[in-house]
Amino acid sequence: MSIEPFRIHVPDDVLDDLRARLQRTRFVPPLGSAPWGGGIDPATLRELVASWAAFDWREIEDRLNAYEQFVADVRGHRIHFARIPAAGSADTRVPLLLLHGWPSAFTEYLPLGERLANPAAFGSDARIAFDVVIPSLPGFSFSELGDRPLTRREIAEDLHELMTGVLGYDRYAAFGGDIGGGAATWLGVDHADRLIGIQLLNAPFPADTEPHSEEERRYLEAVDRYDRADGGYSEIMLTRPDTIAAALGDSPAGLLAWIVDKWHDWVDGDLDRVVDADVLLTIATLYWVTESIGTSFAQYFDYHANPARPPIEAPLGVYLCREPVMDGFPRSLAERAADDLREFVVAPRGGHFAGIEHPEDTADGIRAFFGRLLG
């Protein structure tokens, strides 16, 4: 099982080409007068493109390379991951996967990982520290796609092999949302005996989504209305990923618009107040320099291959994020999706990207849940 240290280094000519393309951006007028009414606000995009053209990637690269990073051969393809070992004299050390979604990258979870690995440094309860593993999901950043359809179950198999076969953990925990959370649910089905537990930002749906109550009916109807307003991006990536990838892979401004549009919609609050622009520009740069926006669409294009998921067997906690589509999620749906739902709480703050929107609150929620599981 091969594993090797990894350092990020983007060639100068790639960065020079990126800046030149940004400086030649052709901006388009909006349809309508309402900001964000038809997608990204043009004024916001202009500002971000100007910031990206002046972005000091080498400084960001140095910061990222301060974290231990590796690549490993996992089930025939390369998986990249960062690792933050538990620090201090904690009584309990817990191996923990932090699993990102789309449109994001492993960098989303680095601030959260620091708080979990070294709680004493942040004035938190230091009785539990986590050995944090933050993979780039297959097809994202520095991780390769495998040769099978990219279902949540296949991602889970890669993650389990990484934690047990590559890193040698006997048991471990997992936390995530979106795609990463979906993969975690399959860990809780297929490898429940090796899971301490899983905690999800997005509550899981049961295989049978027919409403069993008036509350469920109202919620599912609200989700349908929301998807009709928000789901255009996913329909394109489900049906025509190569077409949109050709545009985004050639235009960094277009790539940035595609990413920021969803961050704007899915965070809890105003984007510019919740997330620093450097976070968005770092993620956009990773997609650009690794040419991975198209491969990140594989989990959409292959979505039809996902099988119906049986009830989750591992102990489950829901730390329900404040992303619009999760608003009002009935606990009863999660109860039907899991055999052992231990906790269902609404996050005090934080949307789709709660781990970086409010890492301090999210870290507290993770420590509390797994602390209760471990007694």
Steps between C-alpha positions, in 0.01 A plus 500: 500500500695805376489832685728798447532854632350770282569869458303740287699687237328672212739583211560869436373479143163364623462795738611747233242361258228520767575868569507583132162337444352683799627833371332433163162408652200606295219583741137473397203713607244341733149405399280709725585760758493304827845402632536120490161482328632295208812354657820659621490875552721658227648754742601221738657304216698802378636556848595135548664475158712807579596346835586170335723669244699651791478186719827390661474127434855435621405624847194273501710212369746542786215500752352184353837326490536559874246218537607140459374381162527166326388308196415132524410230252146404599317233301701575188497879498668783683334667799639817654447588864614735773563372849498693828616274785348533846708727721531542875428252777138410426359198681330383180624526140252433224582443131262725308422547131387849400321475166433795271245536223449707185606764401775478757837347581694349788600853606146559626569283805852606599393764759251253649761226500744715696241561772417132525861378504626752753205617711719638780653753260154644440382496862268204446441179694829313459386160628435384142731573208454374148747355253352688204512368143368731227492334157442662165206300370555302177509736203566805719829693515785250521292179526442291190178343383482121513382280216147446642196730502551754777219405735487591867560133577816491286630813671432333835703195397794725412472676835478178698805359323688823569420490872549127560724363225727802453500673839436188708222623726289225654200727565436860402235773485372707208348846463383675186233650285381490141694238298733423789204455732333272247815286487506493881148352504629208292789454743229468762327230291787289367759548776294570810716261705804721436323830561496676836219704351417750228379858527331680213437863411225396259240270652461172309188409305362146521474292183122545521431872484122473489379730778379324814364813668376849425832643618688279254264590218546875557877465517529287185279743308722787617809309379337452162428873473855585603649258248297653219653838581853384582556179307605624156869452574450134597282420200779622271763294683272196509430510128767710321809511723750498213337802339510721808845365596634616161389855582614502863830330423587778255375806690616558858241777542229257390635237738499750785143607422381137495656432841413824676136488388448189715703624795285813500178295500604240755683681782316614812489878458670746267788336313742791535445507877512124557789391276820685421563552128835319532308180582310522172805598297703212647231250403460651153877487449511133599229416247680702232858377545399134538254525208251314717174686452390246238598197705321648803180466294537120481299446818213691336525328161520158669222575747261258327734215600448560873307208649224548756669519839390267781460650848823628650619259771784698661414745779382817329493861605341778297651845546248661270653787307306818423517460125161602354407152378548356851264749664225310681637151425280263705680278746264219395663481155843453659358239738382294202841538336691359798476215745692685773434874493667628815466874450310749286594861571487819298834677470502838678665654192634382166365390165621255235864584586455521877849362565658818364213742555513440875775249584482572872131407529539200272798372698296526821218302337737227384674470837167483681355227278799269489574569867156361586557197277830425670360551851 
